[in-house]
Amino acid sequence: MLEVRGIHTYYGLSHILFDVSLTVNQGEVVCILGRNGAGKSTLMRSIMGLTPPKQGSIIYQGREVTGLKPHLLARRGMGYVPDDRRVFADLTVGENLEVVARPAAGGRGWDKERVYEFFPPLKDIDGRQAGYLSGGEQQMLTIGRALMTNPSFLLLDEPTEGLAPLVVKMLAQQIGRFKDEGLTVLLAEQNQEVALSLGDRGYIIDNGVIRYQGDIQDLRANQEIRRKYLMV
């Protein structure tokens, strides 16, 4: 589904990602773990074309897409949930979903009713302005909005950050259902418990460099690596 080959990404003159490579196979949930500032969000933004890498390449569904604009990647089936949510504050919940709706290529796609089945709390606040939602409600809406584009590949950047434990548990359960819905997921997450419970494989990034990659069971068992790169 996705192959990132040796990318180097900069913000201005600041070198953020150093020779980063990873793969995501169709049907997998792959996790990127790391502390705050490790490079997780920059990696997600690089893949989505928001901060294109200056070196290296990104291959999506067998095609070179390095530097392609985000809206063109979305048309090719890539969905993106940013770490800062970015809801349309003046629009209602329903309008936030409707404004990005994109028809499915085939079969039963995602529409507003299906999003409400997936996140029932949103249905009860369909007419509420998004700027008045709680953090958990905004996160559900942001994920729902990405689903409305009918992606085949979903980038989730820190979906549980700053949320109450009960909301984190609910979101983790729903994210765990994405594989059953036919989605491939790349999940950037600081919450080890969430990532280790959802992922098939994992990568650890630290100071813009991939320090570990492997099966999620191996990562669970490797306390030394997690202590070195993930503990505060």
N, C-alpha and C positions, 0 to 999 in steps of 0.2 A: 504493500500500500504506500509506504513512505520510506525513502532512504535519504539520509542527510550525510553528505560526504565532505569531511574536512573543512567545515565552514569557519570563517573568521568574521566576527561582526564587531563594528565600532559604533560608539556614540560620539560623533565629532572626531576628536583625536584620541579618545579613550578606547583602548582595545579591550572588549568585554568577553568575547568568546574566542577560544584558542583551539583551532583544529578539531572541532566537535563533529563526531560522527555517531549516527544511530540508525536503527531500522525498526519499522513497525509493520508486522505482517497482518494481512487481512483477518479480521475477527479477534484480534488481540486487544487487551488493555495493557498498555505499556506506561510505566510510571517514571517520571523524572523527579528525584528527590534532591533536596539541598537546603541549606540554611537561607535565610533572607539575604539577598544580594549575591547569591552564588551564580546567577546567570539563567535561572529557570525561565523567567518571563522574557528575557532577551531571546532565548532559544525559540520560544513559542512565537514571538513577534517576527523572528527571522523566517521561520517556516511559513507564516501567514502573509509575508510580504510587507509587513509594516515597518520593519527595520532590516532591509535586505543585507545579506552578508557581502563583504567586499571580496572574499575568496571562498572557494569551495562551491559545491552544487547541492541542489535539493531536487530529488526525483520523486514525483508523485504519480502513482498509477502508471509507472513506466515512462513518464515524460518529464523532461527537464522543465522546472517551473521557477528556477532561481530568479528572484527579482520581479516576478509577475505580480501585478496589482491585486490587492485583497479581493476586490469584487470579481475579478476573473477567476481566482481560486475558488471563491464561493460558488460560482457557476459550474465549476468542475466537481463540486461535491464536498468541499472542505468547509466545516463549520468551526466557529471560534467563539469561545467564552472568555473574555478578558478578566484579569484579576480585579479590575476596578468597576465591574458590572456595566456601567455606562447605559443605564436605562434612559429612555426618552421621558424626562421627568414631567413634562406638561401633557403627555398623552396618557390615556387610561391603559390599564393592563391589556384589555382586548385590542386597543389600537396599536400598542407596542408589538403585539403578535401579528396583527393583520398587515402592518406596513412592510414587513420583511417576507411575507409569504411567497414561497416559490413552489411551483407544481412538482410533484414527484415524477421521476423518470418512468416508473412502472410500479404496479402493485399498490397496496394501501400506504399512502404517504402520511406525513405529519400535517395535520391541520389544527385549528384552534380547539376543536372538540377533543381531539386525541391528546393534545398537550394538557388539557384540563383533566382528562382521565389519568394522565401520568402524574400531574401535580394538582390534586383536587383542591387544595387551598386557594389556588388562583381563580378557580371558577366563581368562588364566593365574592371575589373582589374585582370582577371583570370591569366594572365601571369606575374603579378608583384610580386616581392619578398616580402614576408610578413614583413620583417624587415623595409621596406620603407613605410608601411601603416600608416595612421593616427590612433589615439586612437580609434575613432569610427569604422573605417574599421577593425582594429584588433579585436574589440569586436564582431562585426558581424561575423568575420571569426571564432572566438573562439566558439561562439554559433553554427554556422553552422557546425563546426567540431564535436561538441557534437551530433548534429542531425544526422550526417553521421553514427554514431554508432547505429542508430535506437533504441533509448531508449523508455521505457514506463514511466520512472520516471526521471525527470531532476532537478539537483541541480544547482541553479544559485547563485553564490557568488558575490555580489556587482556589478551587470552588468552595472550600470550607473555611477559608481564612476569616477570622473575626466573628464567627457565628457561634451561637449557643450550642452546648453539647447535644441537646435533643434535635436541633435542626441539622447539625453535622451528621448525626446518626441517620436521619431520614434521607438526607441528600446522598449519603454513601449507599444506602439501600437502593435508591433509584438509579444512581450511576451504575451500580452493579447489574442492573437490568438491561443496560444498553447492548450488551453482547447478544442477549436474547432478541433484541429488536434489530439485529443485523448491522450494528454500528461497530466500527473500529475506533478505539479511543487512545489518544495520547494525553496523559494526565500529569500535570506539573503540580506537586503537592509537598508542603512542608510537614503536614500531619502524617507521621510514620504509620500510625495505626490504620488510618484510612487507606493510604497507599498500599500497604502490605496486605490489606484485606481484599483489595480490588484487583491488583495487578497480576498479569501472567509473567511479565519480565520487568526488570527495573534497571535504571541508570542512576548513578549519583554524580552530581555536578558540584564542583567546588572551585571558586575563583575562576570560573569560566572554562574549566577543563573537566572532561569526563574522567572520574577517578575509579569508577566501578561499573561493570555491567554484568548481568547474569539473571538466572532464574529467580523468581520471587521467593521460592523456598530457601534457596541458598542465601539470599539476602537476609531473610528472617533469621537464619541460623548464624550469620556472620556478625556477631555483636561488636567485634573489634572494629570492623569497617564502619558500622553505623555510629559507634561511639566517636570515632575519629572525625567523621565528616558531617554528622547530622546533629550531634548533641550540642546544646548551647553552652 
